Amino acid sequence: LQADGLAAANPDDRHVLLHWTNGTDLDRNRYIQIVQLSGGPGNYQFHTPQVKFDSERSLQLNTLHVLGQYTRAQRNQILAHAKTVKFNKKSHVNNCQTWMRSVLMAMVNDGLLSAEIFDKVDADVPLKKAVPEVLEDVA
């Protein structure tokens, strides 16, 4: 799990995502698959797969939590959870953190992530808890 920045200036607005290495090229550049909710209040989207270049700078400037080593089949389970998590894409009160909390909890419930690691990530990032949608977001 990657959280934006090394510290949470505004914990409720800190972008989070999952990623794993897909491979390296002949120049030793790493490419990662990203699992994230993108967009912003009122316009969230989930697009997968997303493969991007992973720079050394990104590793140095963001907070990283190793969740475990996953097989291809387990990664597919994680992607399935990410696709099926219920989230109001028009929300103005919940964000990528509440979505990620749901994905990680599904992973805990499926035995893909220990509750202990989840608790450590949640304490450090922290991951925002879902709040009821305001009436205009429900429509």
WOSULFEN-V266350 format. One record per residue. N is the residue number from 1. PSI is psi in degrees with one decimal (* if undefined). NEAR is the number of other ideal C-beta (glycine too) atoms within 8 Angstrom. D_LAST is the distance of its C-alpha to the last C-alpha in Angstrom with 2 decimals. Layout:
N;PSI;NEAR;D_LAST / N;PSI;NEAR;D_LAST
//
This chain:
1;136.3;12;31.96 / 2;131.1;12;32.04 / 3;138.7;14;30.66 / 4;125.5;8;30.78 / 5;173.5;10;34.01 / 6;-14.8;5;36.76 / 7;158.2;5;35.29 / 8;91.7;9;31.94 / 9;-45.6;5;32.05 / 10;93.5;6;28.44 / 11;-30.3;8;27.67 / 12;-8.6;7;23.90 / 13;27.9;6;23.90 / 14;116.8;13;26.42 / 15;139.9;8;25.56 / 16;150.5;13;26.64 / 17;160.6;11;27.41 / 18;147.9;13;29.67 / 19;155.4;10;32.50 / 20;156.1;8;35.69 / 21;129.3;9;38.66 / 22;-25.9;7;38.80 / 23;179.4;6;42.27 / 24;151.9;7;44.63 / 25;-175.8;7;46.33 / 26;-22.6;3;50.05 / 27;11.7;4;49.71 / 28;20.6;6;48.21 / 29;133.6;8;44.76 / 30;139.9;9;42.12 / 31;133.2;13;38.94 / 32;150.2;12;36.01 / 33;132.8;11;32.97 / 34;136.6;10;29.86 / 35;110.1;12;26.89 / 36;158.6;11;24.11 / 37;121.8;11;20.51 / 38;172.0;8;20.78 / 39;-151.3;7;18.96 / 40;-177.2;5;17.55 / 41;124.3;6;14.73 / 42;-5.6;8;11.60 / 43;55.9;8;13.67 / 44;146.9;15;15.20 / 45;150.9;8;17.15 / 46;116.7;11;19.72 / 47;129.4;5;22.73 / 48;150.2;8;25.90 / 49;152.9;5;28.79 / 50;120.4;9;29.52 / 51;129.8;8;33.20 / 52;159.3;7;34.53 / 53;135.3;7;37.86 / 54;108.7;11;38.35 / 55;154.0;6;40.44 / 56;-35.7;5;42.76 / 57;-42.5;6;41.24 / 58;-41.0;9;37.78 / 59;-34.3;9;39.47 / 60;-27.5;6;41.27 / 61;-1.1;7;38.44 / 62;157.7;11;35.74 / 63;129.3;11;35.71 / 64;138.8;8;36.26 / 65;122.4;12;36.19 / 66;122.6;4;37.85 / 67;-24.6;9;36.02 / 68;-178.6;8;38.67 / 69;126.2;2;40.26 / 70;139.2;8;38.27 / 71;169.8;5;39.54 / 72;-43.3;5;37.86 / 73;-40.7;6;36.68 / 74;-37.6;9;35.21 / 75;-38.6;11;33.46 / 76;-36.3;8;31.95 / 77;-41.9;10;30.72 / 78;-44.7;14;29.17 / 79;-38.9;11;27.42 / 80;-41.8;8;26.20 / 81;-44.0;12;24.73 / 82;-36.7;12;23.08 / 83;-28.9;8;21.51 / 84;-6.1;7;20.28 / 85;131.8;10;19.02 / 86;126.2;4;15.46 / 87;132.1;12;13.55 / 88;107.3;8;10.06 / 89;-15.2;8;11.26 / 90;11.2;8;8.93 / 91;143.0;13;10.29 / 92;-2.6;8;12.37 / 93;-22.2;8;14.22 / 94;161.1;11;15.34 / 95;-163.7;12;17.47 / 96;-28.1;12;20.13 / 97;-42.1;13;22.15 / 98;-36.6;14;19.76 / 99;-46.1;14;19.33 / 100;-38.7;14;23.15 / 101;-44.5;13;23.77 / 102;-40.8;12;22.05 / 103;-48.3;14;24.11 / 104;-38.1;13;27.25 / 105;-36.6;9;26.78 / 106;-37.7;11;26.47 / 107;-40.8;13;29.67 / 108;-48.2;12;31.33 / 109;-25.9;6;30.49 / 110;0.7;8;31.90 / 111;14.8;4;35.04 / 112;-13.0;10;34.38 / 113;135.8;10;34.32 / 114;149.3;7;36.26 / 115;-32.6;7;34.68 / 116;-44.3;6;37.30 / 117;-42.0;11;36.20 / 118;-47.0;13;32.53 / 119;-39.1;8;33.62 / 120;-44.6;9;35.70 / 121;-46.6;13;32.93 / 122;-38.0;10;30.49 / 123;-34.3;7;33.20 / 124;-42.7;9;34.07 / 125;-51.9;15;30.84 / 126;165.7;9;29.06 / 127;124.0;12;25.83 / 128;139.0;11;22.94 / 129;144.6;6;21.61 / 130;141.6;7;17.93 / 131;156.9;7;16.43 / 132;141.7;4;13.50 / 133;148.7;10;10.22 / 134;152.6;8;9.65 / 135;-40.9;6;7.17 / 136;-22.8;6;5.81 / 137;-23.2;12;5.62 / 138;-31.1;7;3.81 / 139;*;4;0.00
//
